[in-house]
Amino acid sequence: MAAQAHIARPDPHTASDKEWGEYLFMRKNPKGVHFERWFHANGCRKWFHMARHTVSHEILAIYGITEPAPKLDGGEGTS
Amino acid sequence: MVETYLRQSPLAHRALDAQVSDNTADAALVLTERRFLAKVNIRGKVDGDAVKAAIGVALPSEANTVMEGNNLCALWLGPSEWLIVGPPNAEKNIEEALNEVLAGASVGIVDVTEGRTTISVSGPMARDVIAMGCPLDLHPRVFSPGQCAQSFISRSPILLHQVDDSPSFDIHIERSQSDYLWTWLETGGAPYGVAVAGEPETTNWRRPARRKATS
């Protein structure tokens, strides 16, 4: 199970409908490095973060669910 | 712990004691319900040395491995989660000892004894029958005694622990799914021959009973 990580939640009281809609529905689909949230459903049932290359499936970093995204050489891929 | 007079194992309705075979040595698959094994779940940032001092078994730091000591097993479940398994009725002492030594720490200690049961599977076909429903690679060069893993058998979440290379496995499963798993194992082993074994004595709770007919 995977989905885009590090999505900042706007303040629901002040966000416009457009901002809120983008927060809820709009996701990156990069060709390159992608920061994702994963859930290890078939094992330890932990949530964790993974930086993954969407073309080569190379796993560039694994880090905790509360940790910020690491700086990677390739940077985030372009969508 | 629940009141003894109310306490029934999840497979009690199967009257497994009445099915115990006199000759389990020739069976391809030997099943035993390990009733009421003590199970205490630990979750959080734990001082491993303090735990070892308190209950006599170290918490494994390597993924999917088991440490043994003081008649207990400590199974690695996740980067900050373990399960302590011990003989029946040990759960209260384990929980109390852990609560004492980890008091104030940000750690969850939960007695899950009554919520689960353990099915011991051994015999020459044990590995093959489990592999029919489990996505793990159980080849001896990958999965060997002293290893454990959380996975699924036929869609039921399980905790698999290889006890020895006879091979024998302990499968810890949620109470409500244990009857389903028992049926599944019986059915899977049926073409090869299944026998039910009695439980080992509590003092030697790690060894599955395996008896040869004396006649």
Interface residues (C-beta under 8 A of the other chain):
Chain A: H40 N42 G43 C44 R45 K46
Chain B: L77 G78 P79 E81 P135 A149 Q150 S151 F152
